[in-house]
Amino acid sequence: MTPPGFRPTHVVPQQGMPAWETPDPARPTVPLDPLLPVRLVERRGDWGHVLCSNGWSAWVDGRCLVAVPQDPPLPDDPLTTTADPRPLLGRTEQDLARYRAAVEELAAGGLDGEAFGRRTRGLRIGVVVDGESVWLYDPARSRWVYGDGSRLSTYAADDPPAAVRDDGRDDGPHTGPDGGRDGGPDGGPDVGHAPTRVVTPDGERR
């Protein structure tokens, strides 16, 4: 049971998730249970430092944390860049148009197979639409995102968490309950782990 003074900002995804002692894939620790409430206290790139209700803390892939709903935004508040689905939809549409143009040129005999390969090299497009739900691939961040028409959240990520972003900038540590980028390390979380162990004040796990 979560104590009254503990206010979680996120919960662990329903599959559970691996955890590490430090933001280093070589230092794993006890995995976290599914839907465990946690508070995000620090971010370093994709890594997130979370605090559990019993006082135990660990580093996780911050992209796969599920944000706890906070106060609803005001009606006139704009969506944040990462939540607004329109920019990614626009880029996906442009990439798809480039691929279709190359296919049309190939079919018309204007390109051979080698030229078609060069024209389409580097394109990565993924779109699944099911009613109001959409899954889009974001090649800039190597992740799949899920959207309901109003906002996006990360569904899965290709790469393990990194302290330095792809553009070479180090996000650096910062505190606060800002939403993490969801997703998990390559291959997904280990769902067959033992239950999360409680850490007593003297540091003994049980």
PyMOL commands that set and color helices and strands:
alter all, ss='L'
color gray80, all
select helices_A, chain A and resi 62-64+85-107+113-120
alter helices_A, ss='H'
color red, helices_A
select strands_A, chain A and resi 10-11+17-20+28-32+37-44+47-52+57-61+66-67+127-130+133-138+143-147+152-157
alter strands_A, ss='S'
color yellow, strands_A
deselect
rebuild
show_as cartoon
